[in-house]
Amino acid sequence: MQRTHYDLTIIGGGSAGLTAAHLAQSLGANVLLIDKERLGEIVCGTVVYRARA
């Protein structure tokens, strides 16, 4: 089993969780985002976040 190191784990894929994940990733962090539902598409201001498969 391969282990992956994450610099940041975010629980909750709402607008705040997605914004935090996006910001951390843009700063070079390896981010794990956990949500109870499948991530889809969320519009936050003028930015549209789409989940990647």
C-alpha distance matrix in Angstrom:
0.0 3.8 6.5 9.9 13.2 15.9 19.5 20.8 19.7 22.5 23.2 25.6 26.1 29.9 32.1 31.4 27.6 27.7 30.3 28.4 25.2 27.4 29.2 26.2 24.7 28.1 28.2 25.0 22.5 18.9 19.4 17.5 20.1 19.9 22.7 23.6 25.0 23.9 24.9 27.8 30.7 32.4 35.6 36.2 39.5 39.7 36.0 34.0 30.3 28.4 24.8 22.7 20.7
3.8 0.0 3.8 6.7 10.1 13.0 16.6 18.2 17.7 20.6 21.8 24.3 24.6 28.3 30.1 29.4 25.6 25.5 27.8 25.8 22.5 24.5 26.2 23.2 21.4 24.7 24.7 21.4 19.1 15.6 16.5 15.2 18.2 18.6 21.8 23.3 24.5 23.2 23.7 26.5 29.1 30.7 33.6 34.0 37.2 37.3 33.5 31.8 28.1 26.4 23.0 20.8 19.2
6.5 3.8 0.0 3.8 6.7 9.7 13.2 14.8 14.5 17.7 19.1 21.9 22.5 26.2 27.9 26.8 23.1 23.3 25.4 23.0 20.0 22.3 23.6 20.4 19.1 22.5 22.2 19.0 16.4 13.0 13.9 12.7 15.9 16.5 20.0 21.8 23.4 22.5 22.7 25.7 28.1 29.2 32.1 32.1 35.3 35.6 31.9 30.4 26.7 25.5 22.2 20.4 19.5
9.9 6.7 3.8 0.0 3.8 6.4 10.0 11.7 11.9 15.1 17.1 19.8 20.1 23.6 25.0 23.9 20.2 20.2 22.0 19.7 16.6 18.7 20.0 16.7 15.4 18.8 18.5 15.3 12.7 9.3 10.4 9.8 13.3 14.7 18.3 20.7 22.1 21.0 20.7 23.6 25.6 26.5 29.2 29.0 32.0 32.2 28.5 27.4 23.7 22.8 19.8 18.1 17.7
13.2 10.1 6.7 3.8 0.0 3.8 6.7 9.1 10.2 13.8 16.3 19.2 19.9 23.1 24.2 22.5 19.1 19.4 20.7 17.9 15.3 17.5 18.1 14.5 13.8 17.1 16.1 13.2 10.3 7.5 9.0 9.3 13.1 14.9 18.7 21.4 23.1 22.3 21.6 24.5 26.2 26.6 28.9 28.2 31.1 31.5 28.0 27.3 23.7 23.4 20.7 19.5 19.8
15.9 13.0 9.7 6.4 3.8 0.0 3.8 5.4 6.8 10.3 13.1 16.0 16.6 19.7 20.6 18.8 15.4 15.9 17.0 14.2 11.7 14.2 14.7 11.2 10.9 14.4 13.5 11.1 7.7 5.1 5.6 6.4 10.1 12.3 16.0 19.1 20.8 20.2 19.1 22.0 23.4 23.5 25.7 24.7 27.6 28.2 24.7 24.2 20.7 20.8 18.4 17.7 18.6
19.5 16.6 13.2 10.0 6.7 3.8 0.0 3.8 7.0 10.2 13.6 16.4 17.1 19.7 20.0 17.7 14.8 15.5 15.8 12.6 10.8 13.2 12.7 9.0 9.7 12.7 11.1 9.3 5.7 5.3 6.1 8.2 11.3 13.9 17.5 20.8 22.5 22.2 20.6 23.4 24.2 23.7 25.5 24.0 26.5 27.3 24.1 24.1 20.9 21.7 19.8 19.5 21.0
20.8 18.2 14.8 11.7 9.1 5.4 3.8 0.0 3.8 6.5 10.0 12.8 13.7 16.1 16.7 14.3 11.3 12.5 13.1 9.7 8.3 11.4 11.2 7.9 9.4 12.6 11.6 10.8 7.0 6.6 5.0 6.3 8.5 11.0 14.3 17.7 19.6 19.6 18.0 20.8 21.7 20.9 22.7 21.2 23.9 25.0 21.9 21.9 18.7 19.7 17.9 18.3 19.9
19.7 17.7 14.5 11.9 10.2 6.8 7.0 3.8 0.0 3.8 6.6 9.8 11.2 14.0 15.4 13.2 9.9 11.5 13.0 10.1 8.6 12.2 12.9 10.2 11.4 14.9 14.6 13.9 10.2 8.8 5.9 4.7 6.0 7.6 10.9 14.1 16.3 16.6 15.5 18.7 20.0 19.4 21.6 20.5 23.6 25.0 21.8 21.3 17.9 18.6 16.4 17.1 18.5
22.5 20.6 17.7 15.1 13.8 10.3 10.2 6.5 3.8 0.0 3.8 6.3 7.9 10.4 11.8 9.7 6.3 8.6 10.4 7.9 7.1 10.9 11.9 10.2 11.8 14.9 15.2 15.2 12.0 11.1 7.5 6.2 4.8 6.1 8.6 12.0 13.9 14.6 13.2 16.3 17.3 16.3 18.5 17.3 20.5 22.2 19.3 18.7 15.6 16.6 14.8 16.3 18.0
23.2 21.8 19.1 17.1 16.3 13.1 13.6 10.0 6.6 3.8 0.0 3.8 6.8 9.2 11.7 10.2 7.0 9.9 12.2 10.5 10.1 13.6 15.0 13.8 15.2 18.3 18.9 18.9 15.7 14.5 10.8 8.5 6.1 4.8 6.0 8.8 11.3 12.9 12.2 15.5 17.0 16.0 18.6 17.7 21.1 23.2 20.5 19.5 16.4 17.1 15.1 17.1 18.4
25.6 24.3 21.9 19.8 19.2 16.0 16.4 12.8 9.8 6.3 3.8 0.0 3.8 5.7 8.7 8.1 5.5 8.1 10.9 10.3 10.2 13.2 15.0 14.8 16.0 18.7 19.9 20.3 17.5 16.5 12.6 10.5 7.1 5.8 4.7 7.5 9.1 10.8 9.8 12.8 14.0 12.7 15.4 14.8 18.3 20.5 18.0 16.9 14.0 14.9 13.4 16.0 17.5
26.1 24.6 22.5 20.1 19.9 16.6 17.1 13.7 11.2 7.9 6.8 3.8 0.0 3.8 6.7 7.5 4.9 5.6 9.0 9.6 9.0 11.2 13.7 14.1 14.6 17.1 18.9 19.4 17.1 16.0 12.3 10.6 6.8 6.7 5.3 8.3 8.3 8.9 6.9 9.4 10.3 9.2 12.1 12.0 15.7 17.5 14.8 13.3 10.4 11.2 10.0 12.9 14.9
29.9 28.3 26.2 23.6 23.1 19.7 19.7 16.1 14.0 10.4 9.2 5.7 3.8 0.0 3.8 5.5 5.2 6.1 8.4 9.9 10.5 12.1 14.1 15.3 16.3 18.1 20.0 21.2 19.2 18.7 15.1 13.9 10.3 10.3 8.4 10.7 10.3 11.2 9.0 10.4 10.2 7.8 10.0 9.5 13.1 15.4 13.4 12.3 10.3 12.0 11.9 15.3 17.6
32.1 30.1 27.9 25.0 24.2 20.6 20.0 16.7 15.4 11.8 11.7 8.7 6.7 3.8 0.0 3.8 5.6 5.3 6.0 8.6 9.9 10.5 12.1 14.1 15.3 16.4 18.4 20.1 18.7 18.9 15.6 15.3 12.1 13.1 11.8 14.4 13.7 14.1 11.2 11.7 10.3 7.1 7.9 6.3 9.6 12.2 10.4 10.2 9.0 11.7 12.6 16.0 18.9
31.4 29.4 26.8 23.9 22.5 18.8 17.7 14.3 13.2 9.7 10.2 8.1 7.5 5.5 3.8 0.0 3.8 5.5 5.1 6.1 8.5 9.8 10.5 12.1 14.1 15.3 16.6 18.5 16.8 17.4 14.2 14.2 11.4 12.7 12.2 15.1 15.4 16.1 13.5 14.7 13.7 10.8 11.5 9.1 11.8 14.4 12.6 13.1 11.6 14.4 14.9 17.8 20.7
27.6 25.6 23.1 20.2 19.1 15.4 14.8 11.3 9.9 6.3 7.0 5.5 4.9 5.2 5.6 3.8 0.0 3.8 5.4 5.1 6.1 8.5 9.9 10.5 12.1 14.1 15.4 16.6 14.4 14.4 10.9 10.5 7.6 9.1 9.2 12.6 13.2 13.7 11.2 13.2 13.1 11.1 12.7 11.2 14.3 16.4 13.9 13.6 11.1 13.1 12.7 15.3 17.9
27.7 25.5 23.3 20.2 19.4 15.9 15.5 12.5 11.5 8.6 9.9 8.1 5.6 6.1 5.3 5.5 3.8 0.0 3.8 5.4 5.0 6.0 8.5 9.8 10.4 12.1 14.2 15.3 13.8 13.8 10.6 10.7 8.0 10.2 10.4 13.8 13.5 13.1 9.8 11.1 10.4 8.7 10.2 9.1 12.4 13.7 10.7 10.3 7.5 9.8 9.9 12.5 15.5
30.3 27.8 25.4 22.0 20.7 17.0 15.8 13.1 13.0 10.4 12.2 10.9 9.0 8.4 6.0 5.1 5.4 3.8 0.0 3.8 5.5 5.1 6.1 8.5 9.9 10.5 12.4 14.4 13.4 14.4 11.8 13.0 10.9 13.5 13.9 17.3 17.1 16.8 13.5 14.3 12.9 10.5 10.8 8.4 10.8 12.3 9.7 10.6 8.9 12.0 12.9 15.3 18.6
28.4 25.8 23.0 19.7 17.9 14.2 12.6 9.7 10.1 7.9 10.5 10.3 9.6 9.9 8.6 6.1 5.1 5.4 3.8 0.0 3.8 5.5 5.2 6.0 8.5 9.9 10.7 12.5 10.9 12.1 9.5 10.9 9.6 12.4 13.6 17.2 17.8 17.8 14.9 16.5 15.8 13.7 14.4 12.1 14.4 15.9 13.4 14.2 12.0 14.6 14.6 16.5 19.5
25.2 22.5 20.0 16.6 15.3 11.7 10.8 8.3 8.6 7.1 10.1 10.2 9.0 10.5 9.9 8.5 6.1 5.0 5.5 3.8 0.0 3.8 5.5 5.2 6.0 8.5 9.9 10.7 8.8 9.1 6.3 7.9 7.0 10.5 12.3 16.1 16.5 15.8 12.9 14.8 14.5 13.4 14.7 13.3 15.9 16.8 13.6 13.7 10.8 12.6 12.0 13.3 16.2
27.4 24.5 22.3 18.7 17.5 14.2 13.2 11.4 12.2 10.9 13.6 13.2 11.2 12.1 10.5 9.8 8.5 6.0 5.1 5.5 3.8 0.0 3.8 5.5 5.2 6.1 8.7 10.0 9.6 10.5 8.7 10.9 10.1 13.6 15.1 18.8 18.5 17.3 14.0 14.9 13.9 12.8 13.4 11.9 14.0 14.2 10.9 11.5 9.1 11.3 11.7 12.9 16.3
29.2 26.2 23.6 20.0 18.1 14.7 12.7 11.2 12.9 11.9 15.0 15.0 13.7 14.1 12.1 10.5 9.9 8.5 6.1 5.2 5.5 3.8 0.0 3.8 5.5 5.1 6.4 8.9 8.9 11.1 10.0 12.7 12.5 16.0 17.6 21.4 21.5 20.7 17.5 18.5 17.3 15.7 15.7 13.4 14.9 15.3 12.7 14.1 12.4 15.0 15.5 16.6 19.9
26.2 23.2 20.4 16.7 14.5 11.2 9.0 7.9 10.2 10.2 13.8 14.8 14.1 15.3 14.1 12.1 10.5 9.8 8.5 6.0 5.2 5.5 3.8 0.0 3.8 5.4 5.1 6.5 5.4 7.8 7.1 10.4 11.1 14.7 17.1 20.9 21.5 20.8 18.0 19.6 19.1 17.9 18.6 16.6 18.4 18.9 16.0 17.0 14.6 16.5 16.2 16.9 19.7
24.7 21.4 19.1 15.4 13.8 10.9 9.7 9.4 11.4 11.8 15.2 16.0 14.6 16.3 15.3 14.1 12.1 10.4 9.9 8.5 6.0 5.2 5.5 3.8 0.0 3.8 5.3 5.0 4.9 6.3 6.5 9.9 11.1 14.9 17.3 21.1 21.3 20.0 17.0 18.4 18.0 17.5 18.4 17.0 19.0 18.8 15.5 16.0 13.4 14.8 14.3 14.3 17.1
28.1 24.7 22.5 18.8 17.1 14.4 12.7 12.6 14.9 14.9 18.3 18.7 17.1 18.1 16.4 15.3 14.1 12.1 10.5 9.9 8.5 6.1 5.1 5.4 3.8 0.0 3.8 5.4 7.3 9.7 10.3 13.7 14.5 18.3 20.4 24.2 24.1 22.6 19.4 20.2 19.2 18.4 18.5 16.8 18.1 17.5 14.6 15.8 14.0 15.8 16.2 16.2 19.4
28.2 24.7 22.2 18.5 16.1 13.5 11.1 11.6 14.6 15.2 18.9 19.9 18.9 20.0 18.4 16.6 15.4 14.2 12.4 10.7 9.9 8.7 6.4 5.1 5.3 3.8 0.0 3.8 5.9 9.3 10.6 14.3 15.7 19.4 21.9 25.7 26.2 25.0 22.0 23.3 22.4 21.4 21.6 19.5 20.7 20.5 17.8 19.2 17.4 19.3 19.3 19.3 22.2
25.0 21.4 19.0 15.3 13.2 11.1 9.3 10.8 13.9 15.2 18.9 20.3 19.4 21.2 20.1 18.5 16.6 15.3 14.4 12.5 10.7 10.0 8.9 6.5 5.0 5.4 3.8 0.0 3.8 6.7 9.1 12.9 15.0 18.7 21.6 25.4 25.9 24.5 21.8 23.3 23.0 22.5 23.2 21.6 23.2 22.8 19.8 20.6 18.2 19.4 18.9 18.2 20.7
22.5 19.1 16.4 12.7 10.3 7.7 5.7 7.0 10.2 12.0 15.7 17.5 17.1 19.2 18.7 16.8 14.4 13.8 13.4 10.9 8.8 9.6 8.9 5.4 4.9 7.3 5.9 3.8 0.0 3.8 5.9 9.6 12.1 15.6 18.8 22.4 23.3 22.3 20.0 22.0 22.1 21.6 22.8 21.3 23.4 23.5 20.3 20.7 17.9 19.0 17.8 17.4 19.6
18.9 15.6 13.0 9.3 7.5 5.1 5.3 6.6 8.8 11.1 14.5 16.5 16.0 18.7 18.9 17.4 14.4 13.8 14.4 12.1 9.1 10.5 11.1 7.8 6.3 9.7 9.3 6.7 3.8 0.0 3.8 7.0 10.1 13.4 16.8 20.3 21.2 20.0 18.1 20.4 21.1 21.2 22.9 21.9 24.4 24.5 21.1 20.8 17.6 17.9 16.1 15.3 16.9
19.4 16.5 13.9 10.4 9.0 5.6 6.1 5.0 5.9 7.5 10.8 12.6 12.3 15.1 15.6 14.2 10.9 10.6 11.8 9.5 6.3 8.7 10.0 7.1 6.5 10.3 10.6 9.1 5.9 3.8 0.0 3.8 6.4 9.8 13.1 16.7 17.7 16.8 14.9 17.4 18.3 18.2 20.2 19.3 22.1 22.6 19.1 18.6 15.2 15.7 13.7 13.6 15.4
17.5 15.2 12.7 9.8 9.3 6.4 8.2 6.3 4.7 6.2 8.5 10.5 10.6 13.9 15.3 14.2 10.5 10.7 13.0 10.9 7.9 10.9 12.7 10.4 9.9 13.7 14.3 12.9 9.6 7.0 3.8 0.0 3.8 6.5 10.1 13.4 14.7 14.1 12.8 15.9 17.4 17.6 20.2 19.7 22.9 23.7 20.2 19.2 15.5 15.4 12.8 12.9 14.0
20.1 18.2 15.9 13.3 13.1 10.1 11.3 8.5 6.0 4.8 6.1 7.1 6.8 10.3 12.1 11.4 7.6 8.0 10.9 9.6 7.0 10.1 12.5 11.1 11.1 14.5 15.7 15.0 12.1 10.1 6.4 3.8 0.0 3.8 6.8 10.4 11.4 11.1 9.6 12.8 14.4 14.3 17.1 16.8 20.3 21.4 18.0 16.7 13.1 13.1 10.7 11.8 13.2
19.9 18.6 16.5 14.7 14.9 12.3 13.9 11.0 7.6 6.1 4.8 5.8 6.7 10.3 13.1 12.7 9.1 10.2 13.5 12.4 10.5 13.6 16.0 14.7 14.9 18.3 19.4 18.7 15.6 13.4 9.8 6.5 3.8 0.0 3.8 7.0 8.8 9.4 9.2 12.8 15.1 15.1 18.3 18.4 22.0 23.4 20.3 18.6 15.1 14.7 12.0 13.4 14.0
22.7 21.8 20.0 18.3 18.7 16.0 17.5 14.3 10.9 8.6 6.0 4.7 5.3 8.4 11.8 12.2 9.2 10.4 13.9 13.6 12.3 15.1 17.6 17.1 17.3 20.4 21.9 21.6 18.8 16.8 13.1 10.1 6.8 3.8 0.0 3.8 5.4 7.0 7.3 10.9 13.3 13.3 16.7 17.1 20.9 22.6 19.7 17.7 14.5 14.1 11.6 13.8 14.4
23.6 23.3 21.8 20.7 21.4 19.1 20.8 17.7 14.1 12.0 8.8 7.5 8.3 10.7 14.4 15.1 12.6 13.8 17.3 17.2 16.1 18.8 21.4 20.9 21.1 24.2 25.7 25.4 22.4 20.3 16.7 13.4 10.4 7.0 3.8 0.0 3.8 6.9 8.8 12.1 14.9 15.2 18.7 19.5 23.2 25.1 22.4 20.1 17.2 16.4 13.9 16.0 16.0
25.0 24.5 23.4 22.1 23.1 20.8 22.5 19.6 16.3 13.9 11.3 9.1 8.3 10.3 13.7 15.4 13.2 13.5 17.1 17.8 16.5 18.5 21.5 21.5 21.3 24.1 26.2 25.9 23.3 21.2 17.7 14.7 11.4 8.8 5.4 3.8 0.0 3.8 6.2 8.9 11.9 12.8 16.5 18.0 21.7 23.2 20.6 17.9 15.1 13.9 11.6 14.0 14.0
23.9 23.2 22.5 21.0 22.3 20.2 22.2 19.6 16.6 14.6 12.9 10.8 8.9 11.2 14.1 16.1 13.7 13.1 16.8 17.8 15.8 17.3 20.7 20.8 20.0 22.6 25.0 24.5 22.3 20.0 16.8 14.1 11.1 9.4 7.0 6.9 3.8 0.0 3.8 6.3 9.9 11.7 15.5 17.4 21.1 22.0 19.2 16.1 13.2 11.2 8.6 10.6 10.4
24.9 23.7 22.7 20.7 21.6 19.1 20.6 18.0 15.5 13.2 12.2 9.8 6.9 9.0 11.2 13.5 11.2 9.8 13.5 14.9 12.9 14.0 17.5 18.0 17.0 19.4 22.0 21.8 20.0 18.1 14.9 12.8 9.6 9.2 7.3 8.8 6.2 3.8 0.0 3.8 6.8 8.5 12.2 14.1 17.7 18.5 15.5 12.5 9.4 7.8 5.5 8.5 9.5
27.8 26.5 25.7 23.6 24.5 22.0 23.4 20.8 18.7 16.3 15.5 12.8 9.4 10.4 11.7 14.7 13.2 11.1 14.3 16.5 14.8 14.9 18.5 19.6 18.4 20.2 23.3 23.3 22.0 20.4 17.4 15.9 12.8 12.8 10.9 12.1 8.9 6.3 3.8 0.0 3.8 6.7 10.2 12.9 16.2 16.5 13.8 10.3 8.0 5.9 5.2 8.5 9.9
30.7 29.1 28.1 25.6 26.2 23.4 24.2 21.7 20.0 17.3 17.0 14.0 10.3 10.2 10.3 13.7 13.1 10.4 12.9 15.8 14.5 13.9 17.3 19.1 18.0 19.2 22.4 23.0 22.1 21.1 18.3 17.4 14.4 15.1 13.3 14.9 11.9 9.9 6.8 3.8 0.0 3.8 6.8 9.8 12.9 12.9 10.4 6.9 5.5 4.6 6.4 9.9 12.2
32.4 30.7 29.2 26.5 26.6 23.5 23.7 20.9 19.4 16.3 16.0 12.7 9.2 7.8 7.1 10.8 11.1 8.7 10.5 13.7 13.4 12.8 15.7 17.9 17.5 18.4 21.4 22.5 21.6 21.2 18.2 17.6 14.3 15.1 13.3 15.2 12.8 11.7 8.5 6.7 3.8 0.0 3.8 6.3 9.7 10.6 8.5 5.9 5.3 6.8 8.9 12.5 15.3
35.6 33.6 32.1 29.2 28.9 25.7 25.5 22.7 21.6 18.5 18.6 15.4 12.1 10.0 7.9 11.5 12.7 10.2 10.8 14.4 14.7 13.4 15.7 18.6 18.4 18.5 21.6 23.2 22.8 22.9 20.2 20.2 17.1 18.3 16.7 18.7 16.5 15.5 12.2 10.2 6.8 3.8 0.0 3.8 6.3 7.1 5.9 4.5 6.3 8.9 11.8 15.1 18.2
36.2 34.0 32.1 29.0 28.2 24.7 24.0 21.2 20.5 17.3 17.7 14.8 12.0 9.5 6.3 9.1 11.2 9.1 8.4 12.1 13.3 11.9 13.4 16.6 17.0 16.8 19.5 21.6 21.3 21.9 19.3 19.7 16.8 18.4 17.1 19.5 18.0 17.4 14.1 12.9 9.8 6.3 3.8 0.0 3.8 6.1 5.3 6.2 7.6 11.1 13.7 16.9 20.2
39.5 37.2 35.3 32.0 31.1 27.6 26.5 23.9 23.6 20.5 21.1 18.3 15.7 13.1 9.6 11.8 14.3 12.4 10.8 14.4 15.9 14.0 14.9 18.4 19.0 18.1 20.7 23.2 23.4 24.4 22.1 22.9 20.3 22.0 20.9 23.2 21.7 21.1 17.7 16.2 12.9 9.7 6.3 3.8 0.0 3.8 5.6 8.0 10.4 13.9 16.9 19.9 23.4
39.7 37.3 35.6 32.2 31.5 28.2 27.3 25.0 25.0 22.2 23.2 20.5 17.5 15.4 12.2 14.4 16.4 13.7 12.3 15.9 16.8 14.2 15.3 18.9 18.8 17.5 20.5 22.8 23.5 24.5 22.6 23.7 21.4 23.4 22.6 25.1 23.2 22.0 18.5 16.5 12.9 10.6 7.1 6.1 3.8 0.0 3.8 6.7 10.0 13.1 16.6 19.1 22.6
36.0 33.5 31.9 28.5 28.0 24.7 24.1 21.9 21.8 19.3 20.5 18.0 14.8 13.4 10.4 12.6 13.9 10.7 9.7 13.4 13.6 10.9 12.7 16.0 15.5 14.6 17.8 19.8 20.3 21.1 19.1 20.2 18.0 20.3 19.7 22.4 20.6 19.2 15.5 13.8 10.4 8.5 5.9 5.3 5.6 3.8 0.0 3.8 6.4 9.8 13.1 15.5 19.1
34.0 31.8 30.4 27.4 27.3 24.2 24.1 21.9 21.3 18.7 19.5 16.9 13.3 12.3 10.2 13.1 13.6 10.3 10.6 14.2 13.7 11.5 14.1 17.0 16.0 15.8 19.2 20.6 20.7 20.8 18.6 19.2 16.7 18.6 17.7 20.1 17.9 16.1 12.5 10.3 6.9 5.9 4.5 6.2 8.0 6.7 3.8 0.0 3.8 6.5 10.0 12.6 16.0
30.3 28.1 26.7 23.7 23.7 20.7 20.9 18.7 17.9 15.6 16.4 14.0 10.4 10.3 9.0 11.6 11.1 7.5 8.9 12.0 10.8 9.1 12.4 14.6 13.4 14.0 17.4 18.2 17.9 17.6 15.2 15.5 13.1 15.1 14.5 17.2 15.1 13.2 9.4 8.0 5.5 5.3 6.3 7.6 10.4 10.0 6.4 3.8 0.0 3.8 6.7 9.5 13.0
28.4 26.4 25.5 22.8 23.4 20.8 21.7 19.7 18.6 16.6 17.1 14.9 11.2 12.0 11.7 14.4 13.1 9.8 12.0 14.6 12.6 11.3 15.0 16.5 14.8 15.8 19.3 19.4 19.0 17.9 15.7 15.4 13.1 14.7 14.1 16.4 13.9 11.2 7.8 5.9 4.6 6.8 8.9 11.1 13.9 13.1 9.8 6.5 3.8 0.0 3.8 6.4 9.6
24.8 23.0 22.2 19.8 20.7 18.4 19.8 17.9 16.4 14.8 15.1 13.4 10.0 11.9 12.6 14.9 12.7 9.9 12.9 14.6 12.0 11.7 15.5 16.2 14.3 16.2 19.3 18.9 17.8 16.1 13.7 12.8 10.7 12.0 11.6 13.9 11.6 8.6 5.5 5.2 6.4 8.9 11.8 13.7 16.9 16.6 13.1 10.0 6.7 3.8 0.0 3.8 6.6
22.7 20.8 20.4 18.1 19.5 17.7 19.5 18.3 17.1 16.3 17.1 16.0 12.9 15.3 16.0 17.8 15.3 12.5 15.3 16.5 13.3 12.9 16.6 16.9 14.3 16.2 19.3 18.2 17.4 15.3 13.6 12.9 11.8 13.4 13.8 16.0 14.0 10.6 8.5 8.5 9.9 12.5 15.1 16.9 19.9 19.1 15.5 12.6 9.5 6.4 3.8 0.0 3.8
20.7 19.2 19.5 17.7 19.8 18.6 21.0 19.9 18.5 18.0 18.4 17.5 14.9 17.6 18.9 20.7 17.9 15.5 18.6 19.5 16.2 16.3 19.9 19.7 17.1 19.4 22.2 20.7 19.6 16.9 15.4 14.0 13.2 14.0 14.4 16.0 14.0 10.4 9.5 9.9 12.2 15.3 18.2 20.2 23.4 22.6 19.1 16.0 13.0 9.6 6.6 3.8 0.0
